[in-house]
Amino acid sequence: MNDTHYYEVNLLWNSATQGPLSSPIMASKIEVVTPPELPKRIKQKWTLEHLLVAAANSCLMSTFLLVADNSKFTFISFESHAVGKIEKADGKFTVTEIVLKPTLIIPLSQNKAKAKQVLEMSKKACTIANSINTKITLEPMVTVE
């Protein structure tokens, strides 16, 4: 596997505060808008802040799947809720924290300590978490069935 990868994304502004994101390798587009707190806002559409939180959340899942597979760790289900916090710091708005709350259901053959270890390893290996200055907090919930 090559050590360098590129991801191409295009954006075309099409009205006051919105435009579609697209990629030459995907059929679907994502309509993005400015945050609802800004003037001329459009509610109920994806903002760049949603996409940043989504990137961190989906990176945790992707990395978890790889780490779990490499660790021979089996699980029944994985679900994750994420919340991004934006604050004004030094006169600028910034995403100061993203809290990732994965819920993992594991079989009786696994133990909670190993589950939490695999989740922590996943957070530490996550490309998005390693690429931003935002504090990433992991609050896992593990249930044994």
DRENNUPA-971426 format. One line per field, with one value per residue: x negated, y negated, z of N, C-alpha, C, CB in turn; residue number from 1. Coordinates in Angstrom, 1 decimal. Atoms other than C-alpha are relative to their C-alpha. Glycine has a CB too. Layout:
BEGIN
n_east (X,...)
n_north (Y,...)
n_up (Z,...)
ca_east (X,...)
ca_north (Y,...)
ca_up (Z,...)
c_east (X,...)
c_north (Y,...)
c_up (Z,...)
cb_east (X,...)
cb_north (Y,...)
cb_up (Z,...)
bado (NUM,...)
//
This chain:
BEGIN
n_east (-0.8,0.7,0.0,-0.6,-1.3,-0.7,-1.5,-0.4,-1.3,-0.3,-1.1,-0.5,-0.9,-1.2,-1.0,0.5,0.8,0.1,0.6,0.2,1.3,0.0,1.3,-0.1,-0.1,-1.3,-1.2,-0.8,0.5,-0.4,-0.3,0.5,-0.4,0.7,-0.6,-1.3,0.1,0.4,-1.1,-0.4,0.2,-1.0,0.0,-0.3,1.0,1.3,0.9,1.4,0.2,-0.5,0.9,1.2,-0.4,-0.3,1.3,0.6,-0.8,0.1,1.3,0.1,-0.6,0.8,1.2,-0.4,-0.2,1.3,0.7,-0.7,0.4,1.4,0.1,-0.9,-1.0,-1.3,-1.0,-1.4,-0.4,0.7,-0.8,0.7,-0.6,1.1,-0.4,1.1,-0.2,0.7,0.1,0.9,1.2,0.9,-0.7,-0.4,-0.7,0.7,-0.5,0.9,0.0,-1.0,-0.2,-0.5,-0.7,-0.3,-0.7,0.5,-0.6,0.9,-0.5,0.5,1.3,0.9,-0.1,-0.1,1.3,0.6,-0.9,0.4,1.4,-0.1,-0.5,1.0,1.0,-0.7,0.1,1.4,0.5,-1.0,0.6,-0.6,0.4,1.4,0.2,-0.6,0.4,-1.2,0.1,-0.9,-0.3,-0.7,-0.9,-0.6,-0.9,0.1,-1.0,0.2,-1.3)
n_north (1.2,1.2,0.9,1.3,-0.2,1.2,0.0,1.2,0.5,1.2,0.8,1.0,0.9,0.1,1.0,0.9,-0.6,-1.5,-0.6,-1.5,-0.7,-1.2,-0.6,-0.7,-1.4,-0.3,0.4,0.8,1.3,0.4,1.5,0.6,1.4,0.6,-0.4,0.7,1.2,1.1,0.6,-0.7,-1.5,-1.0,-1.0,-1.4,-0.5,-0.3,1.1,-0.5,-0.5,-1.3,-0.9,-0.2,-0.9,-1.3,-0.6,-0.6,-1.2,-1.1,-0.5,-0.9,-1.3,-0.6,-0.4,-1.1,-1.3,-0.5,-0.4,-1.2,-1.1,-0.3,-0.5,-1.2,0.3,-0.1,0.8,-0.2,1.2,1.2,1.2,1.1,1.4,1.0,1.4,1.0,1.2,1.2,1.2,1.1,-0.1,0.9,0.8,-0.9,-1.2,-1.2,-1.2,-0.2,-1.4,-0.9,-1.1,-1.2,-0.9,-1.3,-1.1,-1.2,-1.2,-1.1,-1.3,-0.5,-0.5,1.1,0.8,1.4,0.6,-0.1,0.8,1.4,0.2,0.0,1.3,1.0,-0.2,0.5,1.5,0.5,-0.3,0.7,1.0,1.3,0.5,0.3,1.1,1.2,0.4,-0.1,-1.0,-1.1,-0.7,-1.3,-0.4,-1.3,-0.8,-1.4,-0.9,-1.5,-0.7)
n_up (0.0,0.2,-1.2,0.3,0.6,0.3,0.0,0.8,-0.3,0.7,-0.5,0.9,-0.6,0.9,-0.5,-1.0,-1.0,0.1,1.2,-0.2,0.0,0.8,0.2,1.3,-0.1,-0.7,0.7,-0.9,-0.4,-1.3,0.0,-1.3,-0.2,-1.1,-1.2,-0.2,-0.9,0.8,0.8,1.2,-0.3,0.4,-1.0,0.3,1.0,-0.6,0.0,-0.1,-1.4,0.0,0.7,-0.8,-1.0,0.7,0.4,-1.2,-0.4,1.0,-0.1,-1.2,0.4,1.0,-0.7,-0.9,0.7,0.3,-1.3,-0.5,0.9,-0.3,-1.4,-0.2,-1.0,0.6,-0.6,0.6,0.7,-0.3,0.3,-0.7,0.0,-0.2,-0.2,0.2,-0.8,0.5,-0.9,0.4,-0.7,0.6,1.0,1.1,-0.3,0.3,-0.6,-1.2,-0.4,0.6,-0.9,0.7,-0.9,0.6,-0.8,0.6,-0.6,0.3,-0.5,-1.2,0.2,0.0,-1.3,0.1,-0.1,1.3,0.9,-0.3,0.5,1.5,0.3,-0.3,1.1,1.2,-0.1,0.1,1.4,0.9,0.8,-0.2,-1.3,0.1,1.0,-0.4,-1.4,-0.8,-1.0,0.3,-1.2,0.2,-1.1,0.5,-0.7,0.5,-0.5,0.3,0.3)
ca_east (0.0,-1.3,-2.1,-0.6,3.1,5.2,8.9,10.4,13.4,15.0,17.4,19.5,21.2,24.8,26.7,26.3,25.0,24.8,23.2,22.8,19.7,18.8,16.0,15.1,15.2,18.7,22.2,23.8,23.3,23.6,25.3,23.4,24.4,23.0,23.7,27.2,25.9,24.7,26.8,28.8,28.7,30.4,31.4,31.6,28.6,25.1,22.6,18.8,18.9,21.2,18.8,15.8,17.6,18.8,15.2,13.9,16.8,16.6,12.8,13.2,15.5,13.2,10.1,11.9,12.9,9.3,7.9,10.6,9.8,6.1,6.6,9.0,11.5,15.1,18.1,21.9,22.5,20.9,22.7,21.3,22.7,20.5,20.8,18.6,18.2,17.4,16.2,14.7,11.1,8.6,11.2,11.9,14.4,12.9,13.9,12.5,13.6,15.3,16.7,17.1,19.5,19.2,21.6,20.1,22.0,19.7,20.3,19.7,16.5,14.9,14.2,14.9,11.3,10.1,13.1,12.1,8.4,9.3,11.4,8.6,6.1,8.6,8.8,5.0,4.6,7.5,6.2,8.6,7.9,4.2,4.7,6.5,5.7,9.2,9.3,10.9,12.6,13.7,16.6,17.2,20.1,19.5,22.3,21.8,24.6)
ca_north (0.0,-3.4,-5.9,-8.9,-9.2,-12.0,-12.8,-15.2,-17.3,-20.0,-22.8,-25.0,-28.0,-28.1,-30.6,-33.0,-30.6,-27.1,-24.8,-21.1,-19.1,-16.5,-14.2,-12.8,-9.3,-9.5,-9.7,-11.5,-15.1,-16.7,-20.2,-22.3,-25.7,-28.2,-27.6,-28.4,-31.0,-33.2,-35.7,-34.4,-30.9,-27.8,-25.4,-21.6,-21.2,-20.0,-22.7,-22.5,-22.1,-19.1,-17.6,-18.1,-16.3,-13.6,-13.1,-12.5,-10.2,-8.2,-8.0,-6.5,-3.8,-3.1,-2.9,-0.7,1.8,2.1,2.3,4.8,7.0,6.8,7.6,10.5,8.7,9.6,7.5,7.5,3.9,0.5,-2.9,-6.3,-9.7,-12.8,-16.4,-19.2,-22.3,-25.7,-28.6,-32.0,-31.8,-34.6,-36.5,-33.6,-30.9,-27.5,-23.9,-23.4,-19.8,-16.9,-14.3,-10.8,-8.5,-5.0,-2.3,1.1,4.4,7.4,11.1,12.9,14.3,10.8,8.5,4.9,4.0,5.2,3.5,0.1,0.7,1.4,-1.8,-3.9,-2.4,-3.4,-7.0,-7.3,-5.9,-8.0,-10.1,-12.9,-13.2,-13.2,-16.0,-18.6,-20.6,-20.1,-18.1,-14.7,-13.1,-9.4,-8.4,-4.7,-2.6,1.2,3.7,7.5,9.6)
ca_up (0.0,-1.0,1.9,0.1,-0.8,-2.3,-1.9,-4.4,-3.4,-5.5,-4.3,-6.5,-4.9,-6.2,-4.1,-1.2,1.4,-0.1,-2.7,-3.4,-2.6,-5.1,-6.0,-9.4,-8.0,-6.4,-7.9,-4.9,-3.8,-0.4,-0.2,2.4,3.8,6.2,9.9,11.1,13.5,10.6,8.6,5.6,7.2,5.9,8.5,8.3,5.9,6.5,7.5,7.5,11.3,10.9,8.4,10.7,13.5,11.1,9.8,13.4,14.2,11.0,11.4,14.8,13.3,10.3,12.5,15.1,12.4,11.3,14.9,15.9,12.9,13.5,17.2,16.5,18.6,17.8,18.5,17.8,17.0,16.9,17.0,17.8,18.7,18.4,19.5,18.4,20.6,19.1,21.2,20.7,21.6,21.0,19.1,16.7,16.6,16.8,17.3,20.8,21.4,19.7,22.1,20.6,22.3,20.8,22.0,21.5,22.1,22.5,23.0,26.2,24.8,24.9,27.9,28.5,29.3,25.9,24.2,25.8,24.9,21.2,21.2,22.8,20.2,17.5,18.7,18.9,15.3,13.8,10.9,11.4,15.2,14.4,11.8,13.8,17.0,18.4,21.7,21.0,24.0,24.0,26.2,25.3,26.5,26.3,26.8,27.0,25.5)
c_east (-0.9,0.2,0.6,1.4,0.6,1.5,0.5,1.4,0.2,1.2,0.3,1.1,1.2,1.1,-0.6,-0.9,-0.2,-0.7,-0.2,-1.5,0.1,-1.4,0.1,0.2,1.3,1.2,0.8,-0.8,0.5,0.2,-0.5,0.4,-0.8,0.7,1.3,-0.1,-0.4,1.2,0.3,-0.1,1.1,-0.1,0.2,-0.8,-1.3,-0.9,-1.4,-0.3,0.6,-1.0,-1.3,0.3,0.2,-1.3,-0.7,0.8,-0.2,-1.5,-0.2,0.5,-1.0,-1.3,0.3,0.2,-1.3,-0.7,0.6,-0.4,-1.4,-0.2,0.8,1.1,1.4,1.0,1.3,0.4,-0.8,0.9,-0.7,0.8,-1.1,0.6,-1.2,0.3,-0.8,0.1,-0.8,-1.2,-1.0,0.6,0.5,0.8,-0.8,0.7,-1.0,0.0,1.0,0.0,0.6,0.5,0.4,0.7,-0.4,0.7,-0.9,0.6,-0.6,-1.4,-1.1,0.1,0.0,-1.3,-0.6,0.8,-0.5,-1.4,0.0,0.6,-1.0,-1.1,0.6,0.0,-1.4,-0.5,0.9,-0.7,0.5,-0.4,-1.5,-0.3,0.5,-0.5,1.1,-0.2,1.1,0.2,0.8,0.7,0.7,1.0,-0.1,1.0,-0.4,1.3,-0.3)
c_north (-1.2,-0.9,-1.4,0.2,-1.4,0.2,-1.3,-0.3,-1.3,-0.7,-1.1,-0.8,-0.1,-0.9,-0.7,0.7,1.5,0.4,1.4,0.4,1.2,0.5,0.7,1.5,0.4,-0.6,-1.1,-1.3,-0.3,-1.6,-0.5,-1.5,-0.6,0.4,-0.8,-1.2,-1.3,-0.6,0.8,1.5,0.8,1.1,1.4,0.5,0.2,-1.3,0.6,0.5,1.4,1.0,0.3,1.0,1.4,0.7,0.6,1.2,1.2,0.6,0.9,1.4,0.7,0.6,1.2,1.3,0.6,0.5,1.3,1.2,0.4,0.6,1.3,-0.2,0.0,-0.8,0.2,-1.2,-1.2,-1.2,-1.1,-1.3,-1.0,-1.4,-0.8,-1.3,-1.1,-1.1,-1.1,0.0,-1.0,-0.8,0.7,1.1,1.2,1.2,0.4,1.5,0.8,1.2,1.2,1.0,1.3,0.9,1.3,1.2,1.1,1.3,0.3,0.5,-1.1,-0.7,-1.5,-0.7,0.0,-0.9,-1.5,-0.2,-0.1,-1.4,-1.1,0.1,-0.6,-1.5,-0.5,0.2,-0.7,-1.1,-1.4,-0.6,-0.4,-1.2,-1.3,-0.3,0.1,1.2,1.0,0.8,1.3,0.4,1.3,0.6,1.4,0.8,1.4,0.6,1.5)
c_up (0.0,1.3,-0.3,-0.8,-0.2,-0.1,-0.6,0.3,-0.7,0.7,-1.0,0.7,-1.0,0.5,1.2,1.0,-0.1,-1.3,0.2,0.0,-0.9,-0.1,-1.4,0.1,0.7,-0.8,0.8,0.3,1.4,0.0,1.4,0.0,1.2,1.3,0.3,0.8,-0.9,-0.8,-1.3,0.1,-0.6,1.0,-0.6,-1.2,0.6,-0.1,0.1,1.4,0.2,-0.7,0.7,1.1,-0.6,-0.4,1.2,0.4,-0.9,0.0,1.1,-0.4,-1.0,0.6,1.0,-0.8,-0.4,1.2,0.5,-0.8,0.3,1.4,0.2,1.0,-0.7,0.8,-0.7,-0.7,0.5,-0.4,0.7,-0.2,0.2,0.1,-0.1,0.8,-0.7,1.0,-0.6,0.8,-0.7,-1.1,-1.2,0.4,-0.4,0.6,1.1,0.4,-0.8,1.0,-0.8,1.0,-0.7,1.0,-0.7,0.8,-0.4,0.5,1.3,0.0,0.1,1.4,-0.2,0.0,-1.4,-1.0,0.1,-0.5,-1.5,-0.4,0.2,-1.1,-1.3,0.0,-0.2,-1.5,-1.0,-0.8,0.2,1.4,0.0,-0.9,0.5,1.5,1.0,1.0,-0.4,1.3,-0.4,1.2,-0.4,1.0,-0.6,0.7,-0.4,-0.1,0.0)
cb_east (1.0,0.5,-1.4,-0.9,1.0,-0.6,0.6,-0.2,0.3,0.3,-0.4,0.6,-0.6,0.5,1.4,1.1,0.6,1.3,-1.3,0.7,-0.5,0.6,-0.5,-1.3,-1.2,0.0,0.8,0.4,0.4,-1.0,1.5,-1.5,1.5,0.0,-1.0,1.0,-1.1,-1.0,-0.3,-0.7,-0.1,-0.3,1.1,1.4,0.0,-0.7,0.2,-1.0,0.7,1.4,-0.3,-0.5,1.2,0.9,-0.9,0.0,1.5,0.4,-1.0,0.8,1.3,-0.4,-0.7,1.4,0.8,-0.8,0.0,1.5,0.2,-0.9,0.5,-0.8,-0.3,0.5,-0.3,1.0,1.5,-1.4,1.5,-1.4,1.1,-1.0,0.7,-0.3,-0.5,0.7,-0.6,0.8,-0.6,-1.3,-0.8,-1.3,1.4,-1.5,0.2,0.3,0.4,-0.5,1.0,-1.2,1.2,-1.2,1.6,-1.5,1.5,-1.4,-0.3,0.9,-0.2,0.3,-1.1,0.9,-0.9,0.0,1.5,0.1,-0.8,0.9,1.3,-0.6,-0.3,1.4,0.5,-0.9,0.0,1.2,0.2,1.6,0.3,-0.8,0.6,1.5,-0.5,1.2,0.3,-0.5,0.8,-1.0,1.0,-1.1,1.4,-1.5,1.4,-0.9,0.7)
cb_north (0.0,-0.8,-0.1,-0.9,0.9,-0.6,0.2,0.2,-0.1,0.2,-0.6,0.7,-1.4,1.3,0.6,-0.6,-0.2,0.6,-0.7,0.7,0.3,-0.4,1.0,-0.3,0.6,-0.6,1.2,0.7,-1.2,0.4,-0.3,0.1,0.0,-1.6,-0.3,1.0,0.2,0.4,-1.5,-0.5,0.2,0.5,-0.2,0.2,-0.9,1.1,-0.9,-1.1,-1.0,0.1,-0.6,-1.3,-0.5,-0.2,-1.1,-1.1,-0.4,-0.4,-1.2,-0.5,-0.2,-1.0,-1.1,-0.4,-0.3,-1.1,-1.1,-0.2,-0.4,-1.2,-1.0,1.3,-1.4,1.5,-1.6,0.4,-0.3,-0.1,0.2,-0.1,-0.1,0.1,-0.2,-0.3,0.2,-0.4,0.5,-1.3,1.4,0.7,-1.1,0.4,0.0,-0.1,1.2,-0.9,0.1,0.5,-0.3,0.6,-0.7,0.6,-0.2,0.1,0.2,-0.3,1.1,1.1,0.7,-1.1,0.4,-0.6,0.6,1.5,0.1,-0.3,1.3,1.1,-0.3,0.3,1.4,0.5,-0.4,0.8,1.5,-0.5,0.4,0.1,1.1,1.2,0.4,0.0,-1.5,0.3,-0.6,0.9,-0.9,1.1,-1.1,1.0,-0.6,0.5,-0.4,0.6,-0.4)
cb_up (1.2,-1.2,0.5,-0.9,0.9,-1.3,1.5,-1.5,1.5,-1.5,1.4,-1.3,0.3,-0.3,0.4,0.8,1.4,0.1,-0.3,-1.2,1.5,-1.4,1.1,-0.8,0.8,1.4,-0.3,1.2,-1.0,1.2,-0.2,0.1,0.4,-0.2,1.2,0.6,1.0,-1.0,-0.4,-1.2,1.5,-1.5,1.1,-0.3,-1.3,-0.8,1.3,-0.4,1.0,-0.7,-1.4,0.6,0.8,-1.2,-0.6,1.1,0.1,-1.4,0.1,1.2,-0.7,-1.1,0.7,0.7,-1.3,-0.7,1.0,0.0,-1.5,-0.2,1.0,0.3,0.6,-0.1,0.0,1.1,0.3,-0.7,0.4,-0.6,1.2,-1.2,1.4,-1.5,1.5,-1.4,1.3,0.0,0.1,-0.5,-0.4,-0.8,-0.7,0.6,-1.1,1.1,1.5,-1.4,1.2,-0.8,0.7,-0.6,0.1,0.1,-0.5,0.8,-1.1,0.6,-1.3,-1.1,1.0,1.1,1.0,-0.5,0.3,1.4,0.4,-0.5,0.9,1.3,-0.2,-0.1,1.4,0.9,-0.3,0.8,-1.5,-0.1,1.0,-0.5,-1.3,0.0,0.0,-0.8,1.4,-1.2,1.0,-0.4,0.4,-0.3,0.1,0.2,-0.4,1.1,-1.2)
bado (1,2,3,4,5,6,7,8,9,10,11,12,13,14,15,16,17,18,19,20,21,22,23,24,25,26,27,28,29,30,31,32,33,34,35,36,37,38,39,40,41,42,43,44,45,46,47,48,49,50,51,52,53,54,55,56,57,58,59,60,61,62,63,64,65,66,67,68,69,70,71,72,73,74,75,76,77,78,79,80,81,82,83,84,85,86,87,88,89,90,91,92,93,94,95,96,97,98,99,100,101,102,103,104,105,106,107,108,109,110,111,112,113,114,115,116,117,118,119,120,121,122,123,124,125,126,127,128,129,130,131,132,133,134,135,136,137,138,139,140,141,142,143,144,145)
//
